[in-house]
């Protein structure tokens, strides 16, 4: 995990980093949005920060990563995002890195659980995030 974090920081902290930044939700997972008919609304804004838009894009996509239809769902999500706001210019080159960063975030979150981290769910979730991290990091 520390090696992965160093790789990610080396890229994002380079002088002249061209990532698109703005105010983001940073935690837009399936439990933080509500759907009513054709309307969708976000809740739980306690993690809002000024950060790269790719952070916000990586969160919902990370919850779809395990699905066989991931590419179709990813394309649909990105098309919907683009209908509201232009996609970040660095999307193509850096989306995988931000998905890796999300995996690191989830691992860290689980390791902060007082006792739950050692239950089977915690171990399974850490394992799946380590696999996602391995798929996403540059070789």
C-alpha positions in Angstrom: 0.0 0.0 0.0 2.8 2.4 0.8 4.4 1.8 -2.6 1.1 2.4 -4.3 0.6 5.6 -2.4 4.1 6.8 -3.4 3.4 6.1 -7.1 0.1 8.0 -6.9 1.5 11.0 -5.1 4.5 11.2 -7.4 2.2 11.7 -10.4 -0.4 14.0 -8.8 2.1 16.2 -7.0 4.3 16.9 -10.1 4.8 20.6 -10.8 2.4 21.7 -13.5 -0.1 18.9 -12.8 -2.9 19.5 -15.3 -5.8 17.9 -13.3 -9.2 19.6 -13.3 -10.0 20.8 -9.8 -13.2 22.0 -8.1 -15.6 21.5 -5.2 -16.4 17.8 -5.1 -18.6 15.5 -2.9 -15.8 12.9 -2.6 -18.0 10.1 -1.3 -20.7 9.6 -3.9 -21.3 5.9 -3.4 -24.7 4.1 -3.7 -25.6 4.8 -0.1 -25.1 8.6 -0.6 -27.5 9.3 -3.3 -31.3 9.0 -3.4 -33.4 8.2 -6.5 -37.1 9.2 -6.8 -38.5 8.5 -10.2 -36.1 10.1 -12.7 -34.6 12.4 -10.1 -31.3 11.7 -8.3 -30.0 13.7 -5.3 -26.9 13.4 -3.2 -26.7 13.3 0.6 -23.9 13.2 3.2 -21.7 16.2 2.2 -19.3 15.9 5.1 -16.4 14.9 2.9 -16.7 17.8 0.4 -13.3 19.2 -0.6 -11.6 21.2 -3.3 -9.9 18.4 -5.2 -9.5 16.8 -8.7 -12.8 16.0 -10.3 -11.4 12.5 -11.0 -11.7 11.8 -7.3 -15.5 12.2 -7.6 -15.6 10.1 -10.8 -13.6 7.3 -9.2 -15.9 6.8 -6.2 -19.1 5.6 -8.0 -17.0 3.7 -10.6 -15.1 1.8 -7.9 -18.5 0.3 -6.8 -19.1 -1.0 -10.3 -15.6 -2.4 -10.8 -16.4 -6.0 -10.0 -19.3 -6.3 -12.4 -19.1 -8.1 -15.8 -20.8 -5.1 -17.4 -18.4 -2.6 -15.9 -17.3 -1.0 -19.3 -20.9 -0.5 -20.3 -21.8 1.1 -17.0 -18.6 3.2 -17.0 -19.4 4.5 -20.4 -23.0 5.3 -19.4 -21.8 7.1 -16.2 -19.2 9.1 -18.1 -21.7 10.1 -20.8 -24.1 11.2 -18.1 -21.4 13.2 -16.3 -20.4 14.8 -19.6 -24.0 15.9 -20.2 -23.8 18.0 -17.0 -20.1 19.0 -16.9 -17.2 18.4 -19.3 -15.1 15.4 -18.4 -11.7 16.2 -17.0 -9.0 16.6 -19.6 -6.8 14.1 -17.7 -9.5 11.4 -17.6 -8.0 9.0 -20.2 -4.5 9.1 -18.7 -5.3 9.2 -15.0 -8.7 7.5 -14.2 -7.0 4.3 -13.4 -4.7 6.1 -10.9 -7.7 7.7 -9.1 -9.5 4.3 -9.0 -6.3 2.9 -7.4 -6.3 5.8 -4.9 -9.9 5.0 -4.0 -8.9 1.4 -3.3 -6.2 2.7 -0.9 -8.8 4.9 0.8 -11.1 2.0 1.4 -8.3 -0.2 2.7 -7.3 2.6 5.2 -10.9 3.1 6.2 -11.4 -0.6 7.0 -8.1 -0.7 8.9 -9.5 2.0 11.2 -12.5 -0.1 12.2 -12.0 -0.9 15.9 -12.8 -4.6 15.8 -14.6 -5.2 12.6 -11.5 -5.2 10.4 -10.7 -8.7 11.4 -14.1 -10.2 10.7 -14.6 -12.0 7.4 -16.3 -9.1 5.7 -13.4 -6.8 6.5 -10.8 -9.3 5.3 -12.8 -10.0 2.1 -13.2 -6.3 1.4 -9.5 -5.6 2.0 -8.6 -8.5 -0.4 -10.9 -7.2 -3.1 -9.5 -3.7 -2.8 -5.9 -5.1 -2.9 -6.9 -6.8 -6.2 -8.3 -3.6 -7.6 -5.2 -1.8 -6.5 -3.0 -4.3 -8.3 -5.1 -4.0 -11.5 -5.0 -0.2 -11.5 -1.4 0.7 -10.7 0.9 1.4 -13.6 3.5 -1.3 -14.3 
